[in-house]
Amino acid sequence: MPKMKSKRAAAKRFRATGAGRIRRGTAGKSHLMTGKSANRLRGLRKNRMVSPADEKRIKELLPYSF
């Protein structure tokens, strides 16, 4: 049986943590920054975790990351 391929689009967007959760970037920081407050933009720099409801779906896209 050949090795499974990971979905490259998902591999560029998600990373696994040591605990097995999935880390993702924050949406809403690609353009239109002038209308957003500095406090809001600082919060957008941080990474978030994928919700538990979506974790199973993401893990199927990245078979060897976990």
N, C-alpha and C positions, 0 to 999 in steps of 0.2 A: 504494500500500500504506500503510495507516495505521500510525502509530507503535505499538509494542508497549507494553503497560502493565506496570509492575513490580508484583510482589506486595507489597502494602503491609505485610503482617505481617513479611516478610523485610527490607524497607527500614528498619523501625524497630529491627531487631535486629542488623543487620550494616552495617559501613562498609568501604570500600576504603582500603587504605593506598597510599602513593606507589609502592611496589614492586609493586602488583597483588595483594597477599595480602588476605585478608578477616579483619577484626578482629571479635571477638564479646565479649559480656559473660560474666561468670562465673556459673555456676549455683549455687544453694544459699544465696542471701543475701536471700531475701524474708521469711522468718520463722524462728522458733526459734533466735534468736541467742544466747540465754543458755547453751545447752549447748555452744557452740563457743568455743574459746579465742581470746584476743585476737590471737595470732599468726596463727591460721587466718583470722580475720575480716579482718585486714590484707591477707592474700594474696587474699582474695575481692574486694577493691576493684579489683584490677588487671584489665585486659583481656587476653584470650588471642587466639591466632590459630586460625582454623578449620583442621582437619587437611587435608592435601593430598588425602586420599581423598574429602572432602566438598566441596572447593572448586568442582568443576565443577557440581555440583548447585545450589549456592548462586548461582553466576554466571548460571545460566539463569533464576533468579527475579528477578535484577536486571539487565536487559539493557543499560542505558546507564550503568552505574556504572564500567565498566572499559574 
